Amino acid sequence: MTDINAGTAPATRGGLLPDRHPTADFFSCDVFDAAPKGDLGSMEHPIFSLSTRPDRRILSYAHNGTTIEVVPSVKGRATIHDKDILIFCISQLMAAVNAGRAISRRLTLKAHDLLVATNRDTSGDAYTRLKDAFERLAGTRITTNMATGGVETTQGFGLIDTWEIKRHTRGGRMISVSVTLSEWLFRAVQTKSVLTLNRDYFRLRKPLERRIYELARKHCGRQREWRVSVTTLHKKSGSAAPVRVFRAALRKMAAAAHLPDYDMVEESGDLMTFSRRAVVLEHGLAPQLSADALEAARVLVPGADVYALEADWRSYWERSGQAILRNADLAFLGWVRAQAGDAARG
């Protein structure tokens, strides 16, 4: 009898043929409730416009050896609200990486899922605005020596390479959306050069609030507080407003206390200090972790996003019955050690 598998790779267990193409040509965004994540590069440096009107100005930025030039298309520079699309894509890819799945620069997604995940309305106008956002993302060109994944290369690129929307000819309902991320962004995912964002980020209405939150999240990630001059903060934010107007906006922001996770305090010397907000607990809510516990977790799992670990631990605590803990720090660190051990054995 002729072996029909002769000359081919051996079959896998159960009679299935081997997976000859483990890396797909596209990645399907199908991870439910993926944690929002932003790339470190655009969190650290101003790329996105904070304007609510078409911003056609060329942005030139230099700070500590990093240079960036952002050239908009005729439709304007990509806005910080357009960035929601990239956050959604990065979040989906990182969730897949953590689950051991193959990923690709080209993603397919459901527009409804993106709109829901980023706290947007799902009306017909929202889909039109989504198309406009894709056009600004593809049309905005960046030239920079900014490093991603430990690699510094002067290069020019768009935030996304291509995008495509398929619609029914009758009714205009979207069937699917696909987007190809730039190599620069995809490298950030591959090297895990990302940080987890609070989901309330998408509830921040004002563009400057979103940008200031990004900077606080980036700079408070490995220290208890971040003290910065208003002048430097103005530069890093990318705000086009005069410094005096920017300073007044910061004071209003500090008084409103809308930033997720962080408190803002104005200090003498024209300084602003950002610190991680202490959690006021009520009965039935997860125990509070100290800053020392988070620092210890960084030592146990070098390079890990400790706030993502904290969020995962809280989810585990809720699923396991919300037990009353005598020492939340010790319980958290024990869980981290167990997770690190499982990862090493796997």
DAMO-V283121 format. One record per pair of residues at least 12 apart in sequence whose C-alpha atoms are under 8 Angstrom apart, sorted by the first residue. I is the first residue (numbers start at 1). J is the second residue. D is the distance in whole Angstrom. If there is no record, write none. Layout:
i=<I & I>
j=<J & J>
d=<D & D>
This chain:
i=<22 & 23 & 23 & 23 & 24 & 24 & 24 & 25 & 25 & 26 & 26 & 26 & 26 & 26 & 26 & 27 & 27 & 27 & 27 & 27 & 27 & 27 & 28 & 28 & 28 & 29 & 29 & 29 & 29 & 29 & 29 & 29 & 30 & 30 & 31 & 31 & 31 & 33 & 34 & 34 & 34 & 35 & 35 & 35 & 35 & 35 & 36 & 36 & 36 & 36 & 36 & 36 & 36 & 36 & 37 & 37 & 37 & 37 & 37 & 37 & 37 & 37 & 38 & 38 & 38 & 38 & 38 & 38 & 38 & 38 & 39 & 39 & 39 & 39 & 39 & 39 & 39 & 39 & 40 & 40 & 40 & 40 & 40 & 41 & 41 & 41 & 43 & 43 & 43 & 43 & 44 & 44 & 44 & 44 & 45 & 45 & 46 & 46 & 46 & 46 & 47 & 47 & 48 & 48 & 48 & 48 & 48 & 48 & 49 & 49 & 49 & 49 & 49 & 50 & 50 & 50 & 50 & 50 & 50 & 51 & 51 & 52 & 54 & 54 & 54 & 55 & 55 & 55 & 55 & 56 & 56 & 56 & 56 & 56 & 56 & 56 & 57 & 57 & 57 & 57 & 58 & 58 & 58 & 59 & 66 & 66 & 66 & 67 & 67 & 67 & 68 & 68 & 68 & 68 & 68 & 69 & 69 & 69 & 70 & 70 & 70 & 70 & 71 & 71 & 71 & 72 & 72 & 72 & 72 & 73 & 73 & 73 & 73 & 75 & 75 & 75 & 76 & 76 & 77 & 77 & 77 & 77 & 78 & 78 & 78 & 78 & 78 & 79 & 80 & 80 & 80 & 81 & 82 & 82 & 82 & 82 & 84 & 85 & 88 & 88 & 88 & 89 & 90 & 93 & 94 & 94 & 105 & 105 & 105 & 105 & 105 & 106 & 106 & 106 & 106 & 107 & 107 & 107 & 108 & 108 & 108 & 108 & 109 & 109 & 109 & 110 & 110 & 110 & 111 & 111 & 111 & 111 & 118 & 119 & 119 & 134 & 137 & 137 & 137 & 138 & 138 & 138 & 138 & 138 & 138 & 139 & 140 & 140 & 141 & 141 & 141 & 141 & 142 & 142 & 142 & 142 & 142 & 143 & 143 & 143 & 144 & 148 & 148 & 148 & 148 & 148 & 149 & 149 & 149 & 149 & 149 & 149 & 157 & 157 & 158 & 159 & 159 & 159 & 160 & 160 & 160 & 160 & 161 & 161 & 161 & 161 & 162 & 162 & 162 & 163 & 163 & 163 & 163 & 164 & 164 & 164 & 165 & 165 & 195 & 195 & 196 & 196 & 196 & 197 & 198 & 198 & 200 & 201 & 201 & 201 & 204 & 204 & 208 & 208 & 209 & 209 & 211 & 212 & 213 & 213 & 213 & 215 & 216 & 216 & 220 & 220 & 220 & 222 & 224 & 224 & 224 & 225 & 225 & 225 & 225 & 226 & 226 & 226 & 227 & 227 & 227 & 227 & 228 & 228 & 228 & 229 & 229 & 229 & 229 & 230 & 230 & 230 & 230 & 230 & 231 & 234 & 251 & 254 & 261 & 261 & 262 & 262 & 262 & 262 & 263 & 263 & 263 & 284 & 286 & 286 & 286 & 286 & 287 & 287 & 288 & 289 & 289 & 289 & 290 & 293 & 293 & 293 & 293 & 294 & 294 & 296 & 297 & 297 & 300 & 300 & 300 & 301 & 301 & 309 & 310 & 313 & 313>
j=<102 & 102 & 103 & 104 & 102 & 103 & 104 & 104 & 106 & 103 & 104 & 105 & 106 & 107 & 108 & 102 & 103 & 104 & 105 & 106 & 107 & 108 & 107 & 108 & 109 & 89 & 92 & 93 & 107 & 108 & 109 & 110 & 92 & 109 & 92 & 95 & 96 & 117 & 91 & 92 & 95 & 91 & 95 & 196 & 197 & 199 & 87 & 88 & 90 & 91 & 196 & 197 & 198 & 199 & 87 & 88 & 90 & 91 & 194 & 195 & 196 & 197 & 86 & 87 & 90 & 91 & 194 & 195 & 196 & 197 & 87 & 90 & 185 & 188 & 189 & 193 & 194 & 195 & 188 & 193 & 194 & 195 & 218 & 146 & 147 & 148 & 211 & 214 & 215 & 218 & 214 & 215 & 218 & 236 & 236 & 237 & 61 & 236 & 237 & 238 & 70 & 238 & 77 & 78 & 79 & 80 & 83 & 238 & 77 & 78 & 79 & 80 & 238 & 79 & 80 & 207 & 208 & 238 & 239 & 79 & 207 & 79 & 75 & 76 & 77 & 72 & 75 & 76 & 77 & 71 & 72 & 73 & 74 & 75 & 76 & 77 & 71 & 72 & 76 & 77 & 70 & 71 & 72 & 71 & 144 & 145 & 146 & 144 & 145 & 146 & 142 & 143 & 144 & 145 & 146 & 142 & 143 & 144 & 140 & 141 & 142 & 143 & 140 & 141 & 142 & 136 & 139 & 140 & 141 & 136 & 139 & 140 & 141 & 135 & 136 & 139 & 136 & 140 & 136 & 137 & 139 & 140 & 133 & 136 & 137 & 139 & 140 & 136 & 207 & 210 & 211 & 207 & 133 & 134 & 136 & 137 & 118 & 114 & 114 & 117 & 118 & 107 & 189 & 189 & 189 & 192 & 180 & 181 & 182 & 183 & 186 & 178 & 179 & 180 & 181 & 178 & 179 & 180 & 176 & 177 & 178 & 179 & 176 & 177 & 178 & 175 & 176 & 177 & 127 & 174 & 176 & 177 & 202 & 202 & 203 & 163 & 158 & 159 & 160 & 158 & 159 & 160 & 161 & 162 & 163 & 158 & 158 & 159 & 156 & 157 & 158 & 159 & 155 & 156 & 157 & 158 & 159 & 155 & 156 & 157 & 156 & 184 & 187 & 188 & 191 & 193 & 187 & 188 & 190 & 191 & 192 & 193 & 182 & 184 & 182 & 181 & 182 & 185 & 179 & 180 & 181 & 182 & 179 & 180 & 181 & 182 & 179 & 180 & 181 & 177 & 178 & 179 & 180 & 177 & 178 & 179 & 177 & 178 & 218 & 305 & 305 & 307 & 308 & 217 & 260 & 261 & 260 & 213 & 259 & 260 & 258 & 259 & 237 & 239 & 253 & 259 & 237 & 237 & 259 & 260 & 262 & 237 & 262 & 274 & 274 & 275 & 276 & 295 & 275 & 276 & 291 & 273 & 274 & 275 & 276 & 273 & 274 & 275 & 271 & 272 & 273 & 274 & 271 & 272 & 273 & 269 & 270 & 271 & 272 & 243 & 247 & 270 & 271 & 272 & 243 & 246 & 266 & 266 & 276 & 277 & 274 & 275 & 276 & 277 & 275 & 276 & 277 & 322 & 314 & 317 & 318 & 322 & 325 & 328 & 328 & 328 & 329 & 332 & 329 & 329 & 330 & 332 & 333 & 306 & 307 & 333 & 333 & 336 & 336 & 337 & 340 & 336 & 340 & 336 & 332 & 332 & 335>
d=<7 & 5 & 7 & 7 & 7 & 7 & 7 & 6 & 7 & 7 & 5 & 7 & 5 & 5 & 7 & 8 & 6 & 5 & 8 & 6 & 5 & 6 & 6 & 5 & 6 & 8 & 6 & 8 & 7 & 6 & 5 & 8 & 8 & 8 & 6 & 7 & 7 & 8 & 6 & 6 & 6 & 6 & 8 & 7 & 7 & 8 & 6 & 7 & 8 & 5 & 6 & 5 & 7 & 7 & 6 & 8 & 6 & 5 & 6 & 5 & 4 & 5 & 8 & 5 & 7 & 8 & 5 & 6 & 7 & 7 & 8 & 8 & 7 & 6 & 8 & 6 & 4 & 7 & 8 & 6 & 5 & 7 & 7 & 7 & 7 & 7 & 8 & 5 & 6 & 7 & 8 & 6 & 7 & 7 & 6 & 7 & 8 & 6 & 6 & 5 & 7 & 8 & 7 & 6 & 5 & 5 & 8 & 8 & 6 & 6 & 4 & 6 & 7 & 6 & 6 & 5 & 6 & 8 & 7 & 7 & 7 & 8 & 6 & 5 & 7 & 7 & 8 & 5 & 5 & 8 & 6 & 7 & 7 & 7 & 5 & 6 & 7 & 7 & 8 & 8 & 6 & 5 & 7 & 7 & 7 & 6 & 6 & 6 & 6 & 7 & 7 & 6 & 4 & 7 & 7 & 6 & 5 & 6 & 7 & 6 & 5 & 7 & 6 & 5 & 6 & 8 & 6 & 5 & 6 & 7 & 5 & 6 & 8 & 8 & 6 & 8 & 6 & 8 & 6 & 8 & 8 & 6 & 7 & 5 & 5 & 8 & 6 & 8 & 6 & 8 & 8 & 7 & 5 & 8 & 8 & 7 & 6 & 7 & 7 & 7 & 7 & 8 & 7 & 7 & 6 & 8 & 5 & 5 & 7 & 7 & 6 & 7 & 6 & 4 & 6 & 5 & 5 & 6 & 7 & 6 & 4 & 7 & 6 & 5 & 6 & 8 & 6 & 6 & 8 & 7 & 7 & 6 & 6 & 6 & 7 & 7 & 7 & 6 & 6 & 6 & 6 & 5 & 6 & 7 & 8 & 7 & 6 & 7 & 7 & 6 & 5 & 7 & 8 & 5 & 5 & 6 & 8 & 5 & 4 & 7 & 7 & 7 & 7 & 6 & 8 & 7 & 6 & 6 & 8 & 5 & 8 & 6 & 7 & 8 & 6 & 7 & 6 & 7 & 7 & 6 & 4 & 5 & 8 & 5 & 6 & 6 & 6 & 5 & 8 & 7 & 6 & 4 & 6 & 6 & 5 & 6 & 5 & 7 & 8 & 7 & 7 & 7 & 6 & 8 & 7 & 8 & 6 & 8 & 8 & 7 & 8 & 8 & 8 & 8 & 7 & 7 & 6 & 7 & 6 & 7 & 8 & 8 & 7 & 6 & 7 & 7 & 7 & 8 & 6 & 7 & 7 & 7 & 5 & 4 & 7 & 6 & 5 & 7 & 7 & 6 & 4 & 6 & 6 & 6 & 6 & 8 & 6 & 4 & 6 & 8 & 7 & 6 & 6 & 6 & 7 & 7 & 7 & 8 & 6 & 5 & 6 & 5 & 5 & 5 & 5 & 6 & 6 & 7 & 6 & 7 & 8 & 7 & 8 & 6 & 7 & 6 & 6 & 8 & 7 & 6 & 8 & 8 & 7 & 6 & 8 & 8 & 6 & 7 & 8 & 7 & 8 & 8 & 7 & 8 & 8 & 7 & 7>
